[in-house]
């Protein structure tokens, strides 16, 4: 015995009796170590259906198929279609012992089906382990995942990672509650304000499957209207699914459903809930205990039983586009579900995207709009300030806001809070030379120099370095001016102009959910506007050029959508609600805002897209990567005969230290991008060709990345 052991024994002997009792109790309660999954060498196979078809979780395109495994007799009862399993993957034909393939690493997967025999002629490896007897994958969800993978040129395993949440053993052990009986048929309520609103609710309650594009009236009633549509669907004995852009919208829909149906009628699926709670809610839906689901984009795959309605709010929001492969959009997934399950479809929002307008133009969906009299009653008064007005305005030349905006703020503060929407966050995110207007750039990384609240040193927006002795490289001047003013600087200026009024900010760092009806200035970036009790008395939409001037096909549509979302929080014109937009009034999105006509704007955009051959009239894909890799890919891919290749063109280089966007090149690398478009009806052929070419590259072991994306959101 070593001296270390002797010392250990002496210490244990000197320990007090209660400590020894605690040690013994801990040892007694300790669980036995878990055994590793077996290879089942020589084990008997299941007598019936001894072959398991498994989808392995590899997520690479050239392995996007099923693999057959043998089912050991001891796993026969638990190895049912839909359960999670672990298998050994990667062993070659030469690693065979006693008629069984052995070796390979352990990989997670899903058991898809049981077969009597395999169409594979070689020896089969055995299932290593059934992770859980819970059947989380059924044929309906598998078919949807396969349809999404084919549409976006992705792998089935990647889609299932988005569709099925990670397992939580404690959540599986808890039993789900019994399903509640259907609620009574609700009254139409606020749906009566729309021309076909009552008929839409009645069709849902009677078991019909209406398809509608809904342009919601301004105001906070949209959440209650969604709750009524869900209730009508539940009353018919079917399930409902609602996908919303963010947690704040989910909270409002949750409160509206709870007020209408009570507790236990619906499940909330969001990433903020935590893995265990989210998995428990998902299991309750999968087991049929809950028939209604609301949530963010992760809920688009929720396995709702007897699905009767799929609804999406604000489909133009960027958060509906999944950043992980194969990057599906929630709108397209719900369209696939509506076709697959033959259920009702509702696409709603204050604005109207070009894709929504196309659904109506093709006759696939019906418009669900209010009469112009109802729009005029619900909408605020919208006024504009253009370049000519600013040139004649002495106050606008001396300060940032024109006289009309100052008057709107002053009058609004007498009646309640005033919303100020600023398209840029930060203090002064863009600076320039006061003499020659040359943008101020960092000497280290060429990033934009930003002004700080302290007013002392400038700081680079990319690398974070401070610049204390800047001078213009063009003219040698030392004075700076603000090119763009951010939300924090705007709040500071308004605070000085109205010293007796509280100023609150809402942005990425801190997003407010609600504000009181007391007079206050609320400065917010687009998408972070809090809801005011009783509505805002007025709203200012500043720097419209910053959103309209983006080099993007959707710049006008997106600017109008964000303006409408802010203006919808303002009181109606009859209650004194006023919106002032600082933007050129002759532009089409500004005119649509003044008339509150998002549908007309979307129809004109759709007509222009049809003339140019751009989405959604055509189907488009992007191929990005190093120039040589993109050229090799385009030479190898077997595109449909109708395909047209645009480019390749260079992509902007991502600066070192700057956050990398989805699909952007790694910092410092030079990439090119080519766009491929095909006419309607050829999208499946394009996706299949791109998937086959990408799978061939991966099978050859190519180490050069090529990024393929179907329906890219930013095409310039």
C-alpha positions in Angstrom: 0.0 0.0 0.0 1.4 3.4 -0.9 1.8 6.3 1.5 -0.9 8.2 -0.3 -3.4 5.4 0.4 -2.3 5.2 4.0 -2.8 8.9 4.4 -6.3 8.6 2.9 -7.2 5.8 5.3 -6.1 7.7 8.3 -8.1 10.7 7.2 -11.2 8.6 6.8 -10.7 7.0 10.2 -10.5 10.3 11.9 -13.7 11.6 10.2 -16.7 12.1 12.5 -19.4 9.4 12.4 -22.0 11.7 10.7 -19.6 12.5 7.9 -19.0 8.8 7.3 -22.7 8.2 7.2 -23.1 10.9 4.7 -20.3 9.4 2.5 -21.9 5.9 2.7 -25.3 7.3 1.8 -23.9 9.2 -1.2 -22.2 6.1 -2.5 -25.3 4.0 -2.0 -27.4 6.5 -4.0 -24.9 6.9 -6.8 -26.2 5.7 -10.1 -24.4 2.9 -11.9 -22.3 4.2 -14.9 -24.2 4.1 -18.2 -23.0 1.4 -20.5 -22.0 2.4 -24.0 -24.3 1.4 -26.9 -23.6 -2.2 -27.8 -22.5 -3.6 -31.1 -25.0 -6.6 -30.6 -22.4 -9.0 -31.9 -24.1 -12.4 -32.4 -27.4 -11.2 -30.9 -30.6 -12.6 -32.3 -32.6 -10.3 -34.6 -36.3 -9.3 -34.4 -38.5 -12.1 -35.7 -40.8 -9.7 -37.5 -39.7 -6.7 -39.6 -36.0 -7.1 -38.7 -34.8 -4.2 -40.9 -34.9 -0.6 -39.7 -34.7 2.2 -42.2 -32.9 5.1 -40.6 -32.2 8.7 -41.4 -28.8 9.5 -40.0 -28.1 13.0 -38.8 -25.2 13.8 -41.0 -26.6 16.9 -42.8 -24.5 16.5 -45.9 -26.1 16.4 -49.3 -24.4 13.4 -50.8 -25.7 11.3 -47.8 -29.3 12.6 -48.0 -30.9 9.2 -48.1 -32.0 6.4 -45.8 -29.8 3.6 -44.5 -30.8 0.1 -43.5 -29.9 -1.4 -40.1 -30.7 -4.7 -38.4 -33.0 -4.6 -35.4 -31.8 -6.7 -32.4 -34.5 -8.7 -30.6 -33.9 -6.8 -27.4 -34.7 -3.5 -29.1 -37.7 -4.8 -31.0 -40.4 -3.3 -28.8 -38.8 0.2 -28.6 -37.6 0.4 -32.1 -40.8 1.8 -33.6 -41.1 4.3 -36.5 -40.5 7.8 -35.4 -38.2 7.2 -32.4 -34.7 8.6 -31.9 -31.9 6.0 -32.4 -28.1 5.9 -32.4 -26.3 3.9 -35.0 -22.7 3.2 -36.0 -21.9 4.9 -39.3 -18.9 4.9 -41.5 -17.7 1.2 -41.4 -16.6 -0.2 -44.7 -17.5 -3.6 -46.2 -14.2 -5.1 -45.0 -15.2 -4.7 -41.3 -17.7 -7.6 -41.1 -17.8 -10.2 -38.3 -20.3 -13.0 -37.9 -22.3 -11.6 -40.8 -22.6 -8.2 -39.2 -20.9 -5.0 -40.2 -19.0 -3.4 -37.3 -17.1 -0.3 -36.5 -17.8 3.3 -37.3 -18.7 6.2 -35.1 -21.9 6.6 -33.2 -24.4 8.9 -35.0 -27.9 10.1 -34.0 -30.8 9.5 -36.3 -34.5 8.8 -36.6 -36.1 5.4 -37.3 -38.3 6.0 -40.4 -39.9 2.6 -40.9 -39.5 -1.1 -40.3 -39.1 -3.5 -43.2 -39.2 -7.3 -43.7 -36.1 -7.2 -45.8 -33.5 -4.8 -47.2 -32.8 -3.9 -50.8 -29.1 -3.6 -49.8 -27.2 -6.8 -50.7 -24.4 -6.5 -48.2 -24.3 -7.2 -44.4 -26.1 -4.8 -42.2 -24.9 -3.2 -39.0 -27.3 -3.4 -36.0 -29.0 -0.5 -34.3 -26.8 0.5 -31.4 -29.4 2.1 -29.2 -33.0 3.4 -29.0 -32.5 6.7 -27.3 -36.1 7.1 -26.3 -39.3 5.2 -27.1 -41.1 8.6 -27.6 -42.2 8.7 -31.3 -41.3 12.2 -32.3 -41.4 11.9 -36.1 -44.5 10.8 -38.0 -45.2 10.5 -41.7 -46.8 13.9 -41.9 -43.9 15.8 -40.4 -41.4 13.6 -42.4 -43.3 14.5 -45.7 -43.2 18.2 -44.8 -39.5 18.1 -44.0 -38.8 16.3 -47.3 -40.8 18.9 -49.3 -38.9 21.8 -47.6 -35.6 20.1 -48.2 -36.4 19.6 -51.9 -37.6 23.2 -52.4 -34.5 24.7 -50.8 -31.9 22.3 -52.2 -31.0 21.1 -48.7 -30.8 17.9 -46.8 -33.6 16.2 -44.9 -31.4 15.9 -41.8 -30.9 19.7 -41.7 -34.6 20.4 -41.9 -35.4 17.9 -39.1 -32.9 19.7 -36.9 -35.1 22.7 -37.3 -38.4 20.8 -37.0 -37.7 18.5 -34.0 -36.3 20.2 -30.8 -33.5 18.6 -28.8 -34.6 15.9 -26.4 -35.1 16.5 -22.7 -35.5 13.3 -20.6 -37.3 15.1 -17.8 -39.8 16.6 -20.2 -40.5 13.2 -21.7 -41.2 11.6 -18.3 -43.9 14.2 -17.6 -47.4 13.2 -18.8 -49.3 15.7 -21.0 -52.8 16.8 -19.9 -55.9 15.4 -21.5 -57.2 17.4 -24.5 -60.0 19.9 -23.7 -63.3 19.8 -25.7 -63.7 22.2 -28.5 -64.8 25.7 -27.5 -68.1 27.3 -28.7 -68.2 29.1 -32.0 -67.2 32.7 -31.4 -68.9 35.9 -32.7 -67.1 37.7 -35.5 -66.3 40.7 -33.3 -63.7 43.0 -34.9 -63.7 40.8 -38.1 -67.0 42.5 -39.0 -65.0 45.6 -39.9 -63.7 43.8 -43.0 -65.7 43.2 -46.1 -65.4 39.4 -46.0 -64.4 39.1 -42.4 -67.6 37.5 -41.1 -67.6 35.0 -43.9 -64.0 34.0 -43.2 -64.7 33.3 -39.5 -67.8 31.4 -40.4 -65.9 29.2 -42.9 -63.3 28.4 -40.3 -66.0 27.4 -37.7 -67.8 25.2 -40.2 -64.7 23.2 -41.1 -63.8 25.0 -44.3 -60.4 25.8 -45.7 -60.5 29.5 -46.9 -57.2 31.1 -48.0 -56.9 34.8 -47.5 -54.4 37.7 -47.6 -55.4 40.0 -44.7 -54.5 43.7 -44.6 -55.1 44.6 -41.0 -56.6 47.9 -40.0 -54.3 50.1 -37.9 -54.6 49.7 -34.1 -54.0 47.0 -31.5 -56.9 44.8 -32.5 -54.9 42.5 -34.7 -53.9 40.1 -31.9 -57.6 39.7 -30.9 -58.6 39.1 -34.5 -55.9 36.3 -34.8 -57.2 34.8 -31.5 -60.8 34.8 -33.0 -59.6 33.0 -36.1 -57.8 30.4 -33.9 -60.9 30.0 -31.7 -63.2 29.5 -34.7 -60.8 26.8 -36.0 -60.8 25.0 -32.7 -64.6 25.1 -32.5 -64.6 23.0 -35.7 -62.6 20.3 -33.9 -59.4 21.1 -35.8 -56.0 22.5 -34.8 -54.4 25.9 -35.6 -50.9 27.2 -36.0 -49.9 30.9 -35.9 -46.3 32.1 -36.6 -45.3 35.6 -35.5 -42.0 37.5 -36.1 -40.7 38.1 -32.5 -41.3 37.5 -28.8 -43.3 40.7 -28.3 -45.8 39.8 -31.0 -46.1 36.3 -29.5 -46.8 37.8 -26.0 -49.6 39.9 -27.4 -51.2 36.9 -29.2 -50.7 34.8 -26.1 -52.5 37.4 -24.0 -55.4 37.6 -26.5 -55.8 33.8 -26.7 -55.7 33.4 -22.9 -58.3 36.1 -22.5 -60.6 34.4 -25.1 -60.0 30.7 -24.3 -58.5 30.6 -20.9 -55.4 28.6 -19.8 -54.4 25.2 -21.3 -55.9 25.7 -24.8 -52.7 26.6 -26.6 -49.0 26.2 -26.5 -46.3 28.8 -27.0 -43.1 27.7 -28.8 -40.3 30.2 -28.7 -36.5 29.9 -28.2 -36.7 32.1 -25.1 -38.6 29.4 -23.2 -35.6 27.3 -22.6 -34.9 23.8 -24.0 -36.9 21.8 -21.4 -40.0 23.9 -21.3 -40.0 24.2 -25.1 -39.7 20.5 -25.6 -42.4 19.8 -23.0 -44.8 22.2 -24.9 -43.8 20.5 -28.2 -44.5 17.1 -26.8 -47.9 18.3 -25.6 -48.7 19.3 -29.2 -47.2 16.1 -30.6 -49.3 13.9 -28.3 -52.5 15.8 -29.2 -53.0 17.4 -25.7 -53.0 20.9 -27.2 -54.5 21.8 -30.6 -53.4 25.4 -31.0 -49.8 26.7 -31.3 -48.4 30.2 -31.5 -44.7 31.0 -31.7 -41.8 32.4 -33.7 -40.4 30.8 -36.8 -39.3 27.6 -35.0 -43.0 26.9 -34.6 -43.6 26.6 -38.4 -42.9 22.8 -38.1 -45.1 22.3 -35.0 -46.8 18.8 -35.3 -50.4 20.0 -34.8 -53.0 17.3 -35.0 -55.8 17.7 -37.6 -54.4 21.0 -38.8 -57.2 23.3 -39.9 -55.5 26.7 -40.1 -52.0 28.1 -40.6 -51.5 31.8 -40.1 -48.5 34.1 -40.5 -48.3 37.7 -39.3 -46.0 40.3 -41.0 -44.4 38.0 -43.6 -42.0 40.8 -44.7 -40.1 40.8 -41.4 -36.5 39.5 -41.7 -36.9 37.2 -38.7 -39.2 34.9 -40.6 -36.2 33.8 -42.7 -34.3 31.0 -41.0 -30.5 31.6 -40.9 -29.6 27.9 -40.6 -29.4 25.5 -43.6 -31.3 25.2 -45.8 -32.7 28.6 -44.7 -36.4 28.2 -45.4 -38.8 31.1 -45.0 -41.8 30.6 -42.7 -44.2 31.9 -45.4 -43.1 29.2 -47.9 -43.2 26.5 -45.2 -46.8 27.4 -44.2 -47.8 27.5 -47.9 -46.5 23.9 -48.2 -48.4 22.9 -45.1 -51.6 24.4 -46.4 -51.2 22.5 -49.6 -50.2 19.2 -47.9 -52.9 19.3 -45.2 -55.5 21.1 -47.3 -56.2 23.5 -44.5 -57.0 27.2 -44.3 -54.3 29.8 -44.8 -54.1 33.4 -43.4 -51.3 35.8 -44.3 -51.8 39.1 -42.4 -50.0 42.3 -41.6 -50.4 46.1 -41.8 -48.4 46.1 -45.0 -48.5 43.9 -48.0 -45.5 42.1 -49.6 -45.1 41.4 -53.3 -45.4 37.7 -52.5 -48.7 38.3 -50.8 -50.0 40.3 -53.7 -49.0 37.5 -56.1 -51.1 35.0 -54.1 -54.1 37.2 -54.6 -53.3 38.0 -58.3 -53.0 34.3 -59.2 -56.3 33.5 -57.4 -54.8 31.2 -54.9 -55.9 33.4 -52.0 -58.7 35.9 -51.6 -58.2 39.5 -50.3 -59.4 40.2 -46.8 -59.5 44.0 -46.6 -61.6 46.8 -45.2 -63.6 49.4 -47.1 -62.0 52.8 -47.6 -64.4 54.3 -45.1 -63.2 52.0 -42.4 -59.6 52.7 -43.3 -60.1 56.4 -43.0 -61.8 56.0 -39.6 -59.0 53.8 -38.2 -55.9 55.5 -39.7 -54.1 58.6 -38.5 -53.5 61.7 -40.5 -50.3 61.4 -42.4 -48.3 64.5 -43.5 -45.0 64.7 -45.3 -42.0 67.0 -45.4 -40.0 66.9 -48.6 -36.8 68.5 -49.9 -38.5 71.6 -51.1 -40.2 72.1 -47.7 -36.8 71.6 -45.9 -35.2 74.2 -48.2 -37.8 76.8 -47.4 -37.8 76.0 -43.6 -35.5 78.1 -41.6 -35.8 75.9 -38.5 -34.9 72.8 -40.6 -31.6 74.4 -41.7 -30.7 75.4 -38.2 -31.8 72.2 -36.5 -32.5 68.6 -37.5 -36.3 68.7 -37.4 -38.5 70.9 -39.6 -41.1 73.2 -38.2 -44.0 70.9 -39.0 -42.4 68.1 -37.0 -41.8 70.4 -34.0 -45.4 71.5 -34.1 -46.6 67.9 -34.3 -44.5 67.0 -31.3 -45.6 70.0 -29.3 -49.3 69.4 -30.0 -49.1 65.7 -29.4 -47.4 66.0 -26.0 -50.5 67.9 -24.8 -52.6 64.7 -25.3 -50.2 61.8 -24.7 -46.9 60.2 -25.8 -45.2 60.9 -29.1 -43.3 58.3 -31.1 -40.1 59.2 -33.0 -38.8 56.5 -35.4 -35.1 56.8 -36.3 -33.7 54.4 -38.8 -30.2 54.3 -37.3 -29.2 53.2 -33.8 -26.3 54.6 -31.8 -25.3 58.2 -31.3 -23.7 59.5 -34.5 -23.0 56.3 -36.5 -21.6 58.2 -39.6 -19.3 61.2 -39.5 -17.7 63.2 -42.4 -15.4 66.1 -43.0 -17.2 69.4 -42.5 -15.3 71.0 -45.4 -15.3 68.4 -48.3 -17.8 65.9 -46.9 -15.3 63.0 -47.2 -16.5 60.1 -44.9 -14.4 59.7 -41.7 -12.7 56.3 -41.8 -10.6 54.3 -39.4 -6.8 54.3 -40.2 -6.6 50.6 -39.2 -9.5 48.9 -40.9 -11.2 51.7 -42.9 -14.4 51.3 -40.9 -16.8 54.2 -40.2 -15.9 56.5 -37.3 -18.7 57.1 -34.9 -19.3 59.9 -32.5 -19.7 59.2 -28.8 -21.9 60.8 -26.2 -18.9 62.1 -24.3 -17.9 64.2 -27.4 -14.2 63.4 -26.8 -12.8 60.7 -29.1 -14.2 59.0 -32.1 -14.5 55.2 -32.2 -14.5 52.8 -35.1 -17.7 51.0 -35.7 -15.9 47.9 -36.9 -12.8 47.3 -34.8 -13.6 49.5 -31.8 -10.4 51.5 -31.8 -10.5 55.1 -30.7 -9.3 57.9 -32.9 -8.3 61.0 -31.0 -6.4 63.1 -33.6 -8.4 62.7 -36.8 -7.8 64.9 -39.8 -9.3 64.7 -43.3 -6.9 62.8 -45.8 -8.4 64.8 -48.7 -8.3 68.5 -47.6 -6.5 68.3 -44.2 -9.4 69.8 -42.2 -10.0 68.8 -38.6 -13.7 69.7 -38.2 -16.4 66.9 -38.5 -20.1 66.9 -39.2 -22.8 64.2 -38.7 -23.7 62.3 -41.9 -26.3 60.2 -40.0 -27.8 60.9 -36.6 -28.6 57.8 -34.4 -31.4 57.2 -31.9 -29.4 58.2 -28.9 -28.4 61.5 -30.4 -32.0 62.2 -31.4 -33.1 61.5 -27.9 -30.5 63.9 -26.6 -31.6 66.7 -28.9 -35.3 66.2 -28.2 -34.5 66.2 -24.5 -32.9 69.6 -24.8 -35.8 70.9 -26.8 -38.5 69.7 -24.4 -36.7 69.7 -21.0 -39.9 69.0 -19.0 -40.8 65.9 -20.9 -39.3 62.5 -20.2 -37.5 60.9 -23.1 -37.4 57.1 -23.4 -35.4 55.0 -26.0 -36.2 51.6 -27.4 -33.7 49.7 -29.6 -31.5 46.7 -29.9 -29.8 47.2 -26.6 -33.0 47.7 -24.7 -36.5 47.1 -26.3 -39.5 48.5 -24.5 -42.7 46.5 -24.7 -45.2 49.1 -23.6 -45.3 52.7 -22.4 -48.0 54.5 -20.4 -50.4 57.1 -21.8 -48.6 59.9 -20.0 -46.9 62.5 -22.2 -43.4 61.4 -23.1 -41.1 61.2 -26.1 -40.3 57.6 -27.2 -37.4 57.4 -29.6 -37.2 54.0 -31.3 -35.5 52.2 -34.1 -37.7 50.4 -36.7 -39.2 47.2 -35.3 -38.6 48.1 -31.6 -41.6 50.5 -31.2 -43.4 49.9 -27.9 -47.2 49.9 -27.7 -48.7 52.9 -26.0 -51.7 52.6 -23.8 -54.5 54.3 -25.7 -52.2 54.8 -28.7 -49.6 57.5 -29.5 -50.9 61.1 -30.0 -48.4 61.7 -32.8 -45.4 60.0 -34.6 -42.4 61.3 -36.4 -40.8 59.2 -39.1 -37.3 60.7 -39.6 -34.6 60.3 -42.3 -36.8 58.5 -44.8 -34.0 58.6 -47.3 -31.9 56.2 -45.1 -34.4 53.4 -45.7 -35.5 54.3 -49.2 -31.9 54.7 -50.4 -30.7 51.2 -49.7 -29.4 49.4 -52.8 -31.9 46.6 -52.5 -34.9 45.5 -54.6 -37.1 45.5 -51.5 -36.0 48.9 -50.2 -39.4 50.6 -50.9 -41.5 47.7 -49.8 -39.5 47.4 -46.5 -39.6 51.1 -45.8 -43.4 51.3 -46.3 -43.9 48.2 -44.0 -41.8 49.8 -41.2 -43.6 53.1 -41.6 -47.0 51.5 -41.5 -46.1 49.4 -38.4 -45.2 52.7 -36.5 -48.2 54.6 -37.8 -50.5 51.8 -36.8 -49.7 52.5 -33.2 -51.0 56.1 -33.5 -54.5 57.1 -32.6 -57.0 57.5 -35.4 -57.4 60.8 -37.2 -60.7 61.5 -35.4 -58.9 61.3 -32.1 -56.2 63.8 -33.2 -53.6 61.2 -34.3 -51.0 62.7 -36.7 -48.0 61.1 -38.4 -45.2 63.3 -40.0 -42.9 61.6 -42.4 -39.7 63.3 -43.4 -39.4 61.9 -46.9 -39.9 63.1 -50.4 -43.7 63.0 -51.0 -43.5 62.2 -54.7 -41.9 58.8 -54.1 -44.2 55.8 -54.4 -43.8 54.3 -50.9 -44.5 57.8 -49.3 -47.6 58.2 -51.4 -48.8 54.7 -50.3 -48.3 55.7 -46.7 -50.3 58.9 -47.1 -53.2 57.1 -48.7 -52.7 54.0 -46.4 -52.7 51.8 -49.5 -50.1 49.0 -49.1 -52.0 46.7 -51.5 -51.8 49.2 -54.4 -48.1 49.7 -53.8 -47.5 45.9 -53.8 -49.5 45.4 -57.0 -47.4 48.1 -58.8 -44.2 46.5 -57.5 -45.4 43.1 -58.7 -46.1 44.5 -62.2 -42.6 45.9 -62.4 -41.1 42.6 -61.2 -43.0 40.8 -63.9 -41.6 43.1 -66.6 -38.0 42.6 -65.2 -38.4 38.9 -64.6 -37.5 39.2 -60.9 -39.0 37.2 -57.9 -41.6 36.3 -57.0 -42.6 36.2 -60.7 -39.5 34.0 -61.4 -37.7 31.6 -59.2 -34.1 32.6 -58.3 -31.0 31.1 -56.6 -27.7 32.5 -55.7 -24.3 30.8 -55.9 -21.5 32.6 -54.0 -17.9 31.7 -53.2 -14.4 32.3 -54.4 -14.3 33.3 -58.1 -12.7 30.0 -59.3 -15.0 27.8 -57.2 -18.1 29.6 -58.5 -16.9 29.3 -62.1 -16.3 25.5 -61.7 -19.7 25.1 -60.1 -21.5 26.8 -62.9 -19.6 24.7 -65.5 -20.5 21.5 -63.7 -24.2 22.1 -62.8 -26.8 20.8 -65.2 -29.2 23.7 -65.2 -32.6 23.6 -66.9 -32.7 24.8 -70.4 -34.7 27.9 -69.5 -32.3 29.0 -66.8 -30.5 32.4 -67.1 -27.3 33.1 -65.3 -26.7 36.7 -64.1 -23.1 37.5 -63.2 -20.9 36.5 -61.4 -20.2 39.9 -59.8 -17.9 40.7 -56.8 -19.4 40.8 -53.3 -18.5 43.5 -50.8 -15.5 42.3 -48.7 -16.3 41.8 -45.0 -13.9 43.8 -42.9 -11.9 42.1 -40.2 -13.6 42.6 -36.9 -17.0 43.4 -38.4 -19.9 40.9 -37.8 -20.4 38.5 -40.7 -23.9 38.4 -42.2 -25.5 35.2 -43.3 -24.1 34.3 -46.8 -21.4 37.0 -46.7 -17.8 36.1 -47.4 -15.4 35.4 -44.4 -13.5 38.5 -43.3 -10.9 39.5 -45.8 -11.9 37.1 -48.5 -13.0 38.1 -52.0 -16.1 36.3 -53.2 -18.3 36.5 -56.2 -21.9 35.8 -56.6 -24.0 34.6 -59.6 -27.8 34.7 -59.7 -29.7 32.0 -61.6 -33.3 32.5 -62.5 -35.9 30.3 -64.1 -39.5 30.9 -65.2 -42.5 29.9 -63.0 -43.0 26.1 -62.8 -39.2 25.3 -63.1 -38.2 26.1 -59.5 -38.1 22.4 -58.6 -35.9 21.6 -61.5 -33.5 24.4 -60.6 -33.3 23.3 -56.9 -32.7 19.7 -58.0 -29.9 20.6 -60.3 -28.2 22.8 -57.7 -28.5 20.1 -55.0 -27.1 17.4 -57.3 -24.1 19.6 -58.2 -23.4 20.5 -54.6 -23.7 16.9 -53.5 -21.2 15.9 -56.2 -18.7 18.5 -54.9 -19.0 17.3 -51.4 -18.6 13.7 -52.4 -15.3 14.6 -54.2 -14.1 16.2 -50.9 -13.8 19.7 -52.3 -12.4 22.0 -49.6 -13.5 25.3 -51.3 -16.8 26.6 -50.0 -19.7 27.4 -52.4 -22.8 28.9 -50.9 -26.0 28.0 -52.6 -29.3 29.6 -51.5 -32.8 29.4 -53.0 -34.8 32.6 -53.0 -32.1 34.9 -51.5 -33.7 37.8 -49.6 -31.1 40.4 -50.8 -30.5 40.3 -54.5 -29.5 44.0 -54.9 
